[in-house]
Amino acid sequence: MSQSSTLFPASVAGTRSTSRHGGAPLLVIGAGPKAVALAVKSSVLRAVGFDVPEIVALERDRTAANWLAGRGWTNGRQRLGTLPEKDLGFPYDCTTWGESHDPVTGEIAQRMAGFSWASHLQDRGLYARWIDRSRPQPSHREWADYLEWAADRSGLRTVIGEVRAAELRGGDWALTVDDGTDRFAVHGAGLLVSGPGPAAGVLPADGARVLDTAGFWKMAVEGFPDWAETVVVVGAGETAGTIVRELALGQDRKVTVVAPRATLYSRGESPFENRYYSDPTGWAGLSETDRQEFIRRTDRAVFSQEVQSDLALTTNVSWEPGRVVGTRPADGQVAVEIAYGEQHRLHRADLVVDATGGDPLWFTGLLGPLAEDALRAALGGAVTRERIERSIDSSLAVPGLPAPLHLPNLAALAQGPGFPNLSSLGLLSDRVLARYVPDVHADDTAVAEARSGSRTTARAGAPGSHHLDTSGAAQR
Ligand SMILES: Cc1cc2nc3c(=O)[nH]c(=O)nc-3n(C[C@H](O)[C@H](O)[C@H](O)COP(=O)(O)OP(=O)(O)OC[C@H]3O[C@@H](n4cnc5c(N)ncnc54)[C@H](O)[C@@H]3O)c2cc1C
């Protein structure tokens, strides 16, 4: 394969390049909810006169692929965990782009409503039936349909191909994309990495009796073998939760969940806990210990209330505290070695599923030497998850790079727990796109100010007056 062509989309007609993107697009790896939410917000903002970058998604498969059967994360019939009203525009507060009484703010909100979950159902003629059915959670397949609809309507430009490399070239990002027949370069003013990354896993999967997440969902689609009567699931987060539910309820198998904590904790979903997901006001002012505790209680290694209430219907699920340190064949079964403190135990099962989730640092494998050096310099040392998580600024990017690298999946600790998931896609889009508009940009120093609880307000001329409150305080 050769480096045969270069794609650099032309600047958006009719806008002046006074911006920080100079007409170049914002590149997003993955055409999932984050790319679609950004495309919707970008199209709405451009329609009302803001010079924000166009969104170009690089996607190896198809729009919303990870929400469909056969792609490794779901069978498509699983139900969405969050409310569908937490859609692409949520929480619909547009005051990043103008004062609340400013007509432009109202116009943005109105245009955004045209891309809501409800608008999608109305457009498909399904709204009344959904209400009459008491507003059920959509399946992942139905959610994917919504995302595809919004991507089309917003004109999201998707380049099909796998991103193989990402390098800094001057003040831009240059991605090497492989579409199966050709390799070509795509350039952009900024880069946003979406998706959970490939399932990292703690066990080597053999595709037969020890499966990773993708192997499990492949088996689920193809049909479970009768011999897999007892199953060990490793991990206790949402990825594991959906797998346990499918096994115990959908397939009527006996499941033992192995997780390092005392039991299978429920996600904290009170209105007080949920508020930080929709609106991270005050988040940056909390101590790091409190923020980490919050994430542990409400997001990491917990099953959603919905999964828990489904599992209450069956006696098929038990759990063992500990960490799985290895597996070996044992008379047609698998012996799973579990360590808990000083103790080591063996647990036999017909099948083992490693559901410990994705690797959030997967993108570092794409970085070229210049990007890697720049990231190390920006972080002040080796590229570690901890350093990145602590550094993320209000635009959900690592500060100090020549071109922005937005990492919303690593933004929970510094900026708010809703940014890695679907909890506030509208706010995520505002934070990212504001970076490219000088008058609403919150610079890196603002992070420190936000941490100390102060507010930074930048004002501008037409259209309307715009401000970004870096603590998030003006966004309600
Ligand atoms: C099964 C499951 C259910 C979830 N349910 C919820 C929920 O109900 N509520 C919630 O808030 N969160 C949920 N999450 C967590 C999170 O919100 C999702 O992971 C969500 O999909 C993230 O959206 P995204 O846009 O970041 O990426 P994704 O929707 O994961 O999209 C990433 C895309 O990137 C593509 N891709 C990956 N690597 C490359 C590459 N190198 N080149 C090109 N393309 C690439 C993939 O094909 C994929 O289409 C769930 C996660 C999973 C796995």
Ligand as a Chemical Component Dictionary entry (heavy atoms), coordinates in Angstrom:
data_LIG
# 
_chem_comp.id                   LIG 
_chem_comp.type                 NON-POLYMER 
_chem_comp.pdbx_formal_charge   0 
_chem_comp.three_letter_code    LIG 
# 
loop_
_chem_comp_atom.comp_id 
_chem_comp_atom.atom_id 
_chem_comp_atom.alt_atom_id 
_chem_comp_atom.type_symbol 
_chem_comp_atom.charge 
_chem_comp_atom.model_Cartn_x 
_chem_comp_atom.model_Cartn_y 
_chem_comp_atom.model_Cartn_z 
_chem_comp_atom.pdbx_ordinal 
LIG C1  C1  C 0 -22.053 -2.113 25.248 1  
LIG C2  C2  C 0 -21.922 -0.694 25.757 2  
LIG C3  C3  C 0 -23.034 -0.006 26.221 3  
LIG C4  C4  C 0 -22.916 1.286  26.693 4  
LIG N1  N1  N 0 -24.032 1.918  27.129 5  
LIG C5  C5  C 0 -23.930 3.173  27.574 6  
LIG C6  C6  C 0 -25.094 3.877  27.993 7  
LIG O1  O1  O 0 -26.203 3.375  27.972 8  
LIG N2  N2  N 0 -24.945 5.144  28.439 9  
LIG C7  C7  C 0 -23.727 5.742  28.485 10 
LIG O2  O2  O 0 -23.653 6.896  28.896 11 
LIG N3  N3  N 0 -22.612 5.099  28.079 12 
LIG C8  C8  C 0 -22.676 3.836  27.634 13 
LIG N4  N4  N 0 -21.547 3.194  27.235 14 
LIG C9  C9  C 0 -20.232 3.869  27.377 15 
LIG C10 C10 C 0 -19.934 4.939  26.265 16 
LIG O3  O3  O 0 -20.862 5.966  26.315 17 
LIG C11 C11 C 0 -19.928 4.301  24.914 18 
LIG O4  O4  O 0 -18.751 3.518  24.844 19 
LIG C12 C12 C 0 -20.014 5.254  23.710 20 
LIG O5  O5  O 0 -20.128 4.479  22.537 21 
LIG C13 C13 C 0 -18.925 6.136  23.508 22 
LIG O6  O6  O 0 -19.199 6.813  22.279 23 
LIG P1  P1  P 0 -18.051 7.200  21.340 24 
LIG O7  O7  O 0 -18.547 8.168  20.350 25 
LIG O8  O8  O 0 -16.888 7.599  22.182 26 
LIG O9  O9  O 0 -17.563 5.870  20.621 27 
LIG P2  P2  P 0 -18.173 4.567  19.953 28 
LIG O10 O10 O 0 -19.628 4.560  19.758 29 
LIG O11 O11 O 0 -17.594 3.431  20.714 30 
LIG O12 O12 O 0 -17.495 4.652  18.519 31 
LIG C14 C14 C 0 -16.119 4.437  18.293 32 
LIG C15 C15 C 0 -15.955 4.136  16.820 33 
LIG O13 O13 O 0 -14.572 4.196  16.504 34 
LIG C16 C16 C 0 -14.302 3.266  15.469 35 
LIG N5  N5  N 0 -12.859 3.043  15.522 36 
LIG C17 C17 C 0 -12.133 2.546  16.553 37 
LIG N6  N6  N 0 -10.821 2.538  16.245 38 
LIG C18 C18 C 0 -10.716 3.072  15.001 39 
LIG C19 C19 C 0 -9.610  3.353  14.134 40 
LIG N7  N7  N 0 -8.344  3.087  14.467 41 
LIG N8  N8  N 0 -9.871  3.916  12.941 42 
LIG C20 C20 C 0 -11.146 4.212  12.576 43 
LIG N9  N9  N 0 -12.219 3.953  13.346 44 
LIG C21 C21 C 0 -11.999 3.410  14.540 45 
LIG C22 C22 C 0 -15.187 2.078  15.826 46 
LIG O14 O14 O 0 -15.494 1.302  14.687 47 
LIG C23 C23 C 0 -16.431 2.770  16.386 48 
LIG O15 O15 O 0 -17.436 2.940  15.415 49 
LIG C24 C24 C 0 -21.645 1.913  26.733 50 
LIG C25 C25 C 0 -20.528 1.223  26.262 51 
LIG C26 C26 C 0 -20.651 -0.064 25.773 52 
LIG C27 C27 C 0 -19.425 -0.780 25.261 53 
# 
loop_
_chem_comp_bond.comp_id 
_chem_comp_bond.atom_id_1 
_chem_comp_bond.atom_id_2 
_chem_comp_bond.value_order 
_chem_comp_bond.pdbx_ordinal 
LIG C1  C2  SING 1  
LIG C2  C3  SING 2  
LIG C2  C26 DOUB 3  
LIG C3  C4  DOUB 4  
LIG C4  N1  SING 5  
LIG C4  C24 SING 6  
LIG N1  C5  DOUB 7  
LIG C5  C6  SING 8  
LIG C5  C8  SING 9  
LIG C6  O1  DOUB 10 
LIG C6  N2  SING 11 
LIG N2  C7  SING 12 
LIG C7  O2  DOUB 13 
LIG C7  N3  SING 14 
LIG N3  C8  DOUB 15 
LIG C8  N4  SING 16 
LIG N4  C9  SING 17 
LIG N4  C24 SING 18 
LIG C9  C10 SING 19 
LIG C10 O3  SING 20 
LIG C10 C11 SING 21 
LIG C11 O4  SING 22 
LIG C11 C12 SING 23 
LIG C12 O5  SING 24 
LIG C12 C13 SING 25 
LIG C13 O6  SING 26 
LIG O6  P1  SING 27 
LIG P1  O7  DOUB 28 
LIG P1  O8  SING 29 
LIG P1  O9  SING 30 
LIG O9  P2  SING 31 
LIG P2  O10 DOUB 32 
LIG P2  O11 SING 33 
LIG P2  O12 SING 34 
LIG O12 C14 SING 35 
LIG C14 C15 SING 36 
LIG C15 O13 SING 37 
LIG C15 C23 SING 38 
LIG O13 C16 SING 39 
LIG C16 N5  SING 40 
LIG C16 C22 SING 41 
LIG N5  C17 SING 42 
LIG N5  C21 SING 43 
LIG C17 N6  DOUB 44 
LIG N6  C18 SING 45 
LIG C18 C19 SING 46 
LIG C18 C21 DOUB 47 
LIG C19 N7  SING 48 
LIG C19 N8  DOUB 49 
LIG N8  C20 SING 50 
LIG C20 N9  DOUB 51 
LIG N9  C21 SING 52 
LIG C22 O14 SING 53 
LIG C22 C23 SING 54 
LIG C23 O15 SING 55 
LIG C24 C25 DOUB 56 
LIG C25 C26 SING 57 
LIG C26 C27 SING 58 
# 
